[in-house]
């Protein structure tokens, strides 16, 4: 399946249908902020990386905090040469492996149970949907720092700095549901101090279904920012 994907352009709808086959976490943990990234947002991230910046096809891809494998398996489906997913929750990693078997990509993906600090080496591309820091403040920064250490191109999803009803309305009326925005001054400084530079930041709407007992709405609409980052690692 992955080898076939390398020989053709994958439509967004086809990728979303593929991603919908990836089973979610059955018992998500609030402390790990295990929110399922939607098919639309995941497909947008992966297609942007693959076709706008050539960072997926024939590239080694690392998914930090992989969950059940939606970004990992999407990258493999699009033609990544290798994919490694890591998550501290052994149950979601088990589900990720089962998902890889279900969609026929178990030979092209590897999975690790452990903290992200166990990762070393270099990867062409890092994709990640890290915790937004709602339960543990600044949790996303640990992920971003590790990505900057090991990745050459990074696609990292972060919570938009503050609610913005006007931006949300614009996004809903934009066919691509994606608009370029300015980076957070803090994240910009954080990234640059660690040897990275921001290529672009894109805002996207994302729906979070009622997942935990403290959620009061059936669905919560938020804006997420996709950071496209390059580092100065020299490929050997």
Backbone bond lengths (Angstrom), bond angles and torsions (degrees), N, CA, C in turn:
res aa  C-N    CA-C-N  psi(-1)  N-CA   C-N-CA  omega(-1)  CA-C   N-CA-C  phi
1 X - - - 1.462 - - 1.525 110.92 -
2 X 1.356 117.78 -47.75 1.444 121.54 179.37 1.513 111.76 -63.73
3 X 1.358 117.79 -41.39 1.456 121.61 -179.12 1.524 110.00 -64.74
4 X 1.324 116.62 -37.52 1.458 120.20 178.38 1.521 110.67 -65.43
5 X 1.368 116.45 -37.91 1.460 120.22 -178.45 1.510 111.69 -62.83
6 X 1.336 118.05 -28.77 1.457 120.67 -178.61 1.525 111.80 -67.83
7 X 1.311 118.68 -21.88 1.458 121.79 -174.13 1.527 112.86 -94.47
8 X 1.328 117.72 4.42 1.454 119.13 -178.82 1.525 109.84 -151.03
9 X 1.300 115.68 159.11 1.454 121.49 174.09 1.529 108.38 -79.71
10 X 1.302 116.41 126.24 1.466 121.14 -179.80 1.525 108.90 -89.89
11 X 1.307 116.62 125.41 1.463 121.10 177.39 1.522 109.87 -71.21
12 X 1.328 115.66 151.93 1.464 120.07 -179.94 1.518 111.33 -59.87
13 X 1.329 116.95 -42.13 1.461 120.03 -179.86 1.520 110.99 -61.14
14 X 1.336 117.16 -42.51 1.464 120.61 179.70 1.525 110.69 -64.46
15 X 1.336 116.29 -39.19 1.462 118.95 178.43 1.523 110.71 -66.84
16 X 1.321 117.40 -41.05 1.463 120.36 178.62 1.531 110.97 -62.52
17 X 1.330 116.70 -39.54 1.470 120.06 177.67 1.526 109.98 -63.68
18 X 1.327 116.16 -42.90 1.469 119.87 176.75 1.528 110.49 -60.51
19 X 1.329 117.77 -46.84 1.464 121.64 -177.42 1.526 111.85 -65.08
20 X 1.330 117.12 -27.70 1.470 120.08 179.79 1.527 112.04 -67.62
21 X 1.341 116.76 -15.54 1.465 120.31 177.99 1.533 112.39 -80.08
22 X 1.339 116.81 -12.99 1.464 120.77 -177.07 1.516 109.09 -78.23
23 X 1.324 116.52 113.60 1.460 120.86 -177.49 1.526 110.87 -66.41
24 X 1.331 117.87 139.76 1.460 121.82 -179.60 1.521 112.33 -83.07
25 X 1.324 115.73 -179.21 1.460 121.98 174.78 1.524 108.41 -69.76
26 X 1.335 117.00 128.53 1.463 120.22 -179.84 1.524 111.98 -74.32
27 X 1.332 116.53 -38.22 1.471 121.38 179.92 1.525 109.03 -128.45
28 X 1.337 117.52 78.08 1.459 120.51 -176.40 1.522 112.73 -63.29
29 X 1.328 115.54 147.17 1.459 122.46 -178.88 1.524 109.82 -102.75
30 X 1.328 115.16 125.93 1.466 119.87 -179.78 1.517 111.51 -66.53
31 X 1.348 117.04 -34.99 1.467 119.75 -177.05 1.528 112.20 -66.66
32 X 1.342 116.55 -24.04 1.465 121.07 177.48 1.528 112.10 -98.88
33 X 1.340 115.99 1.49 1.466 121.66 -179.55 1.525 111.28 51.46
34 X 1.327 115.44 53.94 1.456 121.08 -176.22 1.530 110.93 -84.34
35 X 1.330 114.56 74.98 1.458 121.54 174.77 1.521 108.41 -95.27
36 X 1.299 116.89 136.08 1.458 121.30 -179.53 1.520 110.17 -77.85
37 X 1.314 115.85 124.66 1.460 120.20 174.75 1.528 108.42 -70.26
38 X 1.312 117.10 135.79 1.464 119.93 -176.26 1.529 110.90 -70.67
39 X 1.330 115.40 157.33 1.468 120.32 177.92 1.528 111.22 -57.91
40 X 1.343 115.97 -40.09 1.461 119.80 -176.76 1.519 111.61 -65.33
41 X 1.326 117.00 -46.61 1.465 120.69 -179.54 1.524 110.23 -67.11
42 X 1.333 117.13 -43.71 1.466 120.29 179.18 1.522 110.90 -61.13
43 X 1.333 116.78 -43.04 1.468 120.41 -179.98 1.523 110.89 -65.06
44 X 1.318 117.22 -39.39 1.465 120.75 179.10 1.519 110.94 -62.46
45 X 1.330 116.65 -44.76 1.468 120.93 178.26 1.523 110.55 -59.46
46 X 1.309 116.49 -50.62 1.460 121.43 -174.00 1.527 112.47 -68.45
47 X 1.315 117.43 -40.90 1.464 119.87 -179.90 1.529 111.25 -70.02
48 X 1.328 116.51 -35.55 1.465 119.97 175.02 1.524 110.19 -62.00
49 X 1.328 115.83 -46.03 1.470 120.40 179.67 1.524 111.47 -64.84
50 X 1.327 116.39 -40.62 1.467 120.50 -174.68 1.522 112.99 -74.76
51 X 1.336 116.56 -48.94 1.461 119.73 -168.06 1.528 114.94 -104.15
52 X 1.321 117.53 -20.89 1.470 119.28 177.15 1.527 111.98 -91.47
53 X 1.360 116.56 -31.42 1.463 119.13 -174.03 1.530 113.79 -128.27
54 X 1.328 117.73 3.83 1.472 121.67 175.78 1.529 112.48 55.29
55 X 1.324 116.20 44.58 1.465 121.06 -176.90 1.534 114.16 -110.60
56 X 1.331 118.55 11.69 1.465 120.78 179.44 1.524 112.10 -121.69
57 X 1.303 117.78 -55.27 1.462 121.50 -173.79 1.529 110.01 -64.70
58 X 1.345 114.97 125.96 1.471 122.94 -178.09 1.522 112.80 62.44
59 X 1.320 117.51 25.00 1.465 121.83 178.31 1.524 110.47 -114.67
60 X 1.338 115.87 153.03 1.463 120.40 171.64 1.525 107.83 -83.82
61 X 1.326 115.99 128.89 1.463 121.68 -172.88 1.529 109.81 -121.97
62 X 1.319 115.46 134.87 1.458 122.98 175.61 1.524 108.56 -116.33
63 X 1.329 116.16 132.16 1.465 122.16 176.51 1.524 107.80 -113.92
64 X 1.329 116.35 106.92 1.462 121.46 -179.80 1.524 109.44 -85.86
65 X 1.347 115.98 125.21 1.456 120.05 -174.74 1.512 109.81 68.62
66 X 1.326 115.38 56.39 1.471 121.75 -167.33 1.510 114.93 -69.90
67 X 1.355 117.34 -17.56 1.457 117.60 -175.72 1.519 110.72 59.09
68 X 1.310 117.01 -137.38 1.466 120.44 -178.58 1.522 112.99 -89.12
69 X 1.350 117.00 9.01 1.451 119.61 167.67 1.508 117.77 100.37
70 X 1.300 118.13 17.89 1.470 119.26 -175.82 1.537 111.69 -62.38
71 X 1.345 118.62 -49.75 1.462 120.67 178.72 1.526 111.44 -71.10
72 X 1.331 116.43 -40.26 1.471 120.62 -179.58 1.518 111.23 -59.47
73 X 1.315 115.94 -51.79 1.456 120.13 -175.73 1.527 111.72 -71.53
74 X 1.331 116.33 -31.49 1.460 119.12 174.38 1.515 111.71 -63.64
75 X 1.342 116.63 -40.09 1.458 120.92 177.60 1.528 110.90 -64.42
76 X 1.314 116.54 -41.97 1.460 120.64 178.56 1.532 110.81 -64.95
77 X 1.311 116.41 -41.21 1.467 121.67 178.44 1.531 111.72 -60.33
78 X 1.319 116.02 -35.22 1.464 120.45 -179.50 1.523 113.26 -79.57
79 X 1.338 117.33 -10.59 1.453 118.88 174.30 1.515 116.60 116.88
80 X 1.338 118.90 20.26 1.463 120.48 175.33 1.529 109.48 -61.08
81 X 1.341 116.72 144.89 1.468 119.86 -179.86 1.518 111.20 -71.67
82 X 1.321 117.23 -33.79 1.461 122.24 176.06 1.516 108.46 -154.84
83 X 1.330 115.43 150.63 1.464 120.62 -179.82 1.524 108.62 -137.33
84 X 1.331 115.97 131.69 1.459 122.38 175.74 1.514 108.26 -123.08
85 X 1.328 116.42 125.91 1.453 121.94 176.07 1.510 110.04 -114.58
86 X 1.322 116.91 137.47 1.459 121.34 179.17 1.519 109.79 -132.43
87 X 1.336 115.09 139.60 1.459 120.89 177.06 1.523 108.28 -152.87
88 X 1.316 116.15 147.56 1.462 120.56 -177.95 1.526 112.12 -77.06
89 X 1.320 118.07 -17.19 1.466 123.37 -177.31 1.526 109.62 -93.19
90 X 1.318 116.53 111.42 1.469 119.84 -175.51 1.522 112.50 -66.02
91 X 1.329 117.80 -28.43 1.465 119.56 -179.49 1.524 111.52 -68.95
92 X 1.333 117.29 -39.09 1.463 118.25 -179.96 1.531 110.47 -73.81
93 X 1.335 116.90 -31.76 1.465 119.15 176.95 1.528 109.83 -67.05
94 X 1.317 116.15 -39.11 1.466 120.10 175.47 1.529 110.50 -59.68
95 X 1.324 116.59 -42.82 1.461 120.59 178.42 1.528 110.80 -66.21
96 X 1.348 117.02 -37.77 1.465 120.84 177.48 1.522 110.69 -60.35
97 X 1.335 116.43 -43.96 1.461 119.85 178.17 1.529 110.44 -63.36
98 X 1.318 117.28 -43.66 1.463 120.90 178.20 1.531 110.51 -61.21
99 X 1.341 116.15 -39.43 1.468 119.75 176.74 1.524 111.31 -63.01
100 X 1.338 116.50 -40.17 1.469 119.67 179.72 1.521 111.22 -63.44
101 X 1.320 116.46 -35.87 1.466 120.31 176.43 1.524 110.65 -68.86
102 X 1.320 116.38 -40.23 1.459 121.13 -177.33 1.526 111.54 -62.77
103 X 1.334 116.68 -38.08 1.472 119.42 -176.19 1.528 112.52 -98.82
104 X 1.332 116.65 6.19 1.461 120.41 173.59 1.512 115.69 78.12
105 X 1.341 117.55 25.82 1.464 120.59 -178.07 1.531 112.66 -119.31
106 X 1.327 116.69 20.03 1.472 119.14 -176.26 1.522 112.46 -67.71
107 X 1.334 118.79 -24.01 1.458 120.83 179.74 1.532 112.36 -78.77
108 X 1.326 116.81 -17.60 1.466 120.48 -175.90 1.520 112.90 -108.04
109 X 1.338 116.97 4.49 1.455 120.29 -178.87 1.520 110.01 -131.18
110 X 1.313 115.17 147.05 1.462 121.58 175.73 1.522 108.88 -127.40
111 X 1.340 115.31 152.37 1.458 120.20 -174.71 1.523 109.92 -133.93
112 X 1.329 115.83 140.15 1.458 121.90 179.50 1.525 108.94 -129.26
113 X 1.349 115.68 135.11 1.458 120.89 170.18 1.525 106.88 -94.91
114 X 1.310 116.71 119.93 1.457 119.50 179.71 1.504 111.87 164.56
115 X 1.329 115.95 172.01 1.448 121.46 176.02 1.518 110.50 -75.14
116 X 1.310 116.29 154.00 1.454 119.78 -175.45 1.528 112.46 -66.58
117 X 1.328 117.94 -18.84 1.468 119.84 179.88 1.530 111.93 -69.95
118 X 1.322 117.56 -12.06 1.472 119.66 177.57 1.525 112.08 -76.97
119 X 1.321 117.17 -13.12 1.468 121.39 -178.03 1.527 110.54 -78.16
120 X 1.328 116.05 133.63 1.464 122.25 175.47 1.523 108.35 -137.79
121 X 1.326 116.37 175.30 1.464 120.23 178.82 1.516 111.65 95.14
122 X 1.325 115.69 -160.72 1.458 122.28 -178.54 1.524 110.43 -131.28
123 X 1.317 115.11 142.09 1.460 122.19 177.01 1.524 108.31 -130.49
124 X 1.323 115.38 145.29 1.460 118.62 177.54 1.523 111.00 -62.30
125 X 1.335 115.64 -42.33 1.462 120.25 -171.99 1.523 110.43 -141.20
126 X 1.320 116.06 137.45 1.467 122.59 171.77 1.523 108.10 -114.99
127 X 1.322 116.38 129.11 1.464 121.56 171.87 1.522 107.17 -117.45
128 X 1.326 117.04 139.83 1.461 117.55 -178.52 1.528 111.87 -158.92
129 X 1.321 113.24 143.62 1.455 122.92 171.35 1.529 105.36 -119.50
130 X 1.332 117.36 78.53 1.468 120.49 -172.34 1.524 112.27 -74.85
131 X 1.338 116.98 166.80 1.472 118.82 171.25 1.525 109.28 -56.48
132 X 1.329 116.62 142.65 1.459 119.98 -178.26 1.526 112.79 -84.75
133 X 1.329 117.20 -4.71 1.456 120.02 178.82 1.515 113.69 88.28
134 X 1.323 116.92 19.67 1.464 120.45 178.62 1.526 110.26 -74.00
135 X 1.338 117.05 -43.82 1.458 122.04 179.85 1.536 111.72 -87.39
136 X 1.314 115.77 -38.42 1.466 121.62 178.75 1.510 107.39 -126.78
137 X 1.313 116.23 110.75 1.463 121.19 -173.79 1.530 111.52 -58.43
138 X 1.324 115.03 135.85 1.462 123.73 178.15 1.533 113.27 66.22
139 X 1.322 117.64 20.72 1.470 120.16 -179.18 1.520 111.45 -61.43
140 X 1.331 117.09 -31.10 1.459 119.68 -178.49 1.526 112.40 -68.21
141 X 1.318 117.66 -23.29 1.464 120.65 -175.99 1.527 112.11 -70.50
142 X 1.325 116.75 -32.80 1.463 120.25 176.33 1.528 110.07 -62.52
143 X 1.323 115.89 -41.78 1.466 120.67 178.56 1.525 110.66 -66.45
144 X 1.309 116.30 -43.80 1.455 120.50 -178.77 1.530 111.11 -64.01
145 X 1.319 116.75 -40.43 1.459 120.40 179.32 1.527 111.41 -63.91
146 X 1.326 117.16 -43.56 1.467 120.42 178.09 1.532 110.33 -64.68
147 X 1.321 117.45 -41.90 1.463 120.30 178.69 1.521 111.20 -59.54
148 X 1.315 117.20 -40.18 1.462 121.61 179.21 1.530 111.96 -68.20
149 X 1.316 117.09 -26.33 1.465 121.08 178.44 1.521 112.22 -74.59
150 X 1.328 116.81 -36.81 1.473 119.27 -169.31 1.526 114.61 -113.98
151 X 1.322 118.67 -13.64 1.457 120.69 -174.21 1.516 113.57 -106.97
152 X 1.315 115.93 152.69 1.469 121.16 174.99 1.530 111.32 -98.45
153 X 1.326 116.51 -33.71 1.465 122.67 172.37 1.522 107.06 -127.72
154 X 1.314 116.95 134.70 1.464 121.25 -173.82 1.526 109.54 -129.33
155 X 1.333 115.29 133.95 1.457 122.65 175.43 1.528 106.38 -121.97
156 X 1.327 115.66 104.12 1.466 121.09 -170.01 1.520 110.03 -124.46
157 X 1.338 115.74 130.19 1.465 122.15 -176.94 1.530 109.61 -97.02
158 X 1.331 116.15 131.48 1.463 121.01 -178.72 1.523 110.01 -136.96
159 X 1.320 114.63 155.07 1.454 120.39 177.89 1.528 109.18 -68.00
160 X 1.324 116.99 136.91 1.465 119.88 175.24 1.525 108.37 -61.61
161 X 1.342 117.87 141.76 1.467 120.53 -172.11 1.519 115.95 -52.38
162 X 1.326 117.30 -35.80 1.469 119.65 -179.13 1.520 109.85 -156.22
163 X 1.332 117.47 157.79 1.469 119.70 177.69 1.524 110.33 -58.03
164 X 1.331 116.18 139.61 1.464 121.19 -177.48 1.522 107.74 -144.24
165 X 1.326 115.86 94.18 1.470 120.31 -175.44 1.528 111.74 -66.23
166 X 1.329 117.32 -34.07 1.468 119.84 179.14 1.523 111.38 -67.57
167 X 1.336 116.24 -42.51 1.462 120.15 177.63 1.524 110.52 -64.84
168 X 1.327 116.97 -41.01 1.461 120.28 178.46 1.518 110.87 -59.96
169 X 1.320 117.46 -41.62 1.457 121.14 179.44 1.524 110.65 -64.97
170 X 1.325 116.66 -41.18 1.467 120.37 178.00 1.525 110.88 -62.87
171 X 1.334 116.01 -42.24 1.459 120.15 -179.52 1.528 111.16 -62.86
172 X 1.308 116.65 -41.24 1.459 120.60 -178.98 1.525 111.96 -67.17
173 X 1.332 116.53 -25.00 1.464 120.69 -179.68 1.524 112.49 -98.75
174 X 1.325 117.31 5.78 1.459 122.13 177.68 1.521 108.83 -100.02
175 X 1.331 118.99 124.27 1.476 120.93 -176.35 1.524 113.13 -52.47
176 X 1.325 117.48 -40.65 1.463 120.17 -179.26 1.522 112.36 -78.28
177 X 1.350 117.10 -13.14 1.472 123.18 -175.54 1.538 110.17 51.05
178 X 1.325 114.22 45.76 1.457 120.87 -175.20 1.523 108.08 -157.40
179 X 1.332 118.02 123.94 1.455 122.02 -179.33 1.524 109.67 -134.09
180 X 1.337 115.89 140.36 1.455 119.02 177.85 1.524 109.91 -74.86
181 X 1.334 115.80 136.32 1.464 122.14 -179.21 1.524 108.84 -133.60
182 X 1.317 115.28 170.27 1.462 120.45 177.99 1.528 110.00 -78.83
183 X 1.334 118.01 146.40 1.460 119.88 178.30 1.518 112.15 -72.49
184 X 1.295 116.30 157.90 1.457 121.27 170.93 1.526 108.54 -62.23
185 X 1.335 118.54 129.00 1.474 119.90 178.65 1.525 112.37 -55.33
186 X 1.336 116.40 -37.72 1.460 118.63 179.40 1.523 111.42 -66.00
187 X 1.344 117.26 -47.84 1.462 119.91 -179.26 1.522 111.29 -65.34
188 X 1.314 117.32 -35.53 1.465 120.69 177.53 1.523 110.23 -60.13
189 X 1.323 116.22 -47.12 1.461 120.34 179.41 1.522 110.90 -66.66
190 X 1.335 116.00 -40.91 1.470 121.80 179.32 1.529 110.55 -58.78
191 X 1.316 116.00 -45.22 1.466 121.85 -177.81 1.524 111.22 -68.86
192 X 1.316 116.64 -46.08 1.462 120.24 -176.69 1.522 112.10 -67.07
193 X 1.322 117.40 -33.44 1.470 120.61 178.39 1.521 111.87 -68.16
194 X 1.324 116.82 -17.76 1.464 121.24 -178.50 1.531 111.76 -109.90
195 X 1.305 116.30 22.49 1.459 120.56 172.08 1.504 116.26 85.11
196 X 1.317 117.56 16.75 1.451 119.89 178.69 1.516 112.21 -114.43
197 X 1.309 116.56 167.49 1.458 120.56 172.58 1.522 108.58 -143.26
198 X 1.305 115.59 145.66 1.465 122.08 -175.09 1.520 110.14 -86.59
199 X 1.328 116.33 123.48 1.459 121.08 175.48 1.525 110.92 -80.94
200 X 1.331 115.92 -39.41 1.465 119.99 -178.99 1.525 108.30 -170.01
201 X 1.326 115.08 160.78 1.466 122.25 172.82 1.522 107.13 -132.10
202 X 1.327 116.39 129.08 1.456 121.36 -179.60 1.523 110.02 -121.56
203 X 1.321 115.52 128.90 1.466 121.35 175.51 1.522 109.32 -87.82
204 X 1.342 115.27 141.41 1.455 121.46 178.63 1.532 108.90 -142.05
205 X 1.320 118.44 147.08 1.467 119.94 173.29 1.529 110.19 -81.30
206 X 1.319 116.55 145.27 1.461 119.92 176.27 1.528 109.57 -143.19
207 X 1.317 115.34 136.92 1.465 121.32 178.49 1.525 109.52 -96.81
208 X 1.316 115.82 131.78 1.462 121.33 175.19 1.525 107.51 -112.80
209 X 1.330 118.28 114.50 1.467 120.08 179.23 1.528 110.79 -71.18
210 X 1.316 115.92 162.29 1.463 120.22 177.38 1.525 108.42 -61.58
211 X 1.332 115.92 115.87 1.460 121.47 -173.20 1.516 112.59 -115.90
212 X 1.327 116.87 -37.71 1.461 121.87 -175.35 1.526 110.82 -120.87
213 X 1.325 116.44 162.84 1.458 121.23 -176.07 1.524 112.95 -60.90
214 X 1.333 116.93 -30.14 1.462 118.78 -177.79 1.521 112.77 -79.88
215 X 1.327 118.41 -4.88 1.461 121.07 174.67 1.524 109.20 -76.10
216 X 1.320 115.61 131.40 1.464 120.11 -176.16 1.529 112.91 -102.56
217 X 1.329 117.87 -12.88 1.459 121.72 -179.46 1.516 110.77 -113.14
218 X 1.334 115.85 152.30 1.461 120.32 177.27 1.523 110.87 -66.81
219 X 1.325 115.67 -29.42 1.466 120.77 -179.83 1.517 108.71 -151.52
220 X 1.327 115.22 137.32 1.458 120.60 -179.24 1.522 108.89 -120.24
221 X 1.320 117.19 124.50 1.461 122.35 -179.59 1.525 109.54 -94.51
222 X 1.319 116.31 125.15 1.451 120.80 177.81 1.530 109.72 -130.08
223 X 1.321 115.77 166.88 1.459 122.15 172.27 1.518 107.62 -105.55
224 X 1.319 115.63 130.31 1.458 120.72 175.54 1.529 108.83 -116.19
225 X 1.319 115.72 149.12 1.463 121.53 179.88 1.519 109.90 -111.86
226 X 1.315 115.39 125.98 1.454 121.52 176.14 1.526 108.91 -94.97
227 X 1.337 116.02 116.10 1.467 121.56 178.01 1.525 109.44 -93.83
228 X 1.325 115.50 124.80 1.464 122.21 174.27 1.520 106.72 -102.79
229 X 1.320 115.97 115.08 1.460 121.75 -169.95 1.524 110.25 -126.73
230 X 1.306 116.15 141.53 1.460 122.04 171.35 1.527 108.63 -116.48
231 X 1.328 116.07 149.25 1.448 120.71 174.55 1.522 109.26 -115.97
232 X 1.311 114.78 171.93 1.462 119.81 -175.82 1.515 112.40 -100.67
233 X 1.346 117.29 20.73 1.454 120.46 176.29 1.524 109.10 -65.18
234 X 1.283 116.61 135.88 1.455 121.13 178.83 1.532 109.05 -94.44
235 X 1.312 116.73 125.77 1.460 120.62 -179.07 1.520 110.11 -72.67
236 X 1.337 115.91 129.06 1.461 121.04 -178.58 1.504 110.39 -85.94
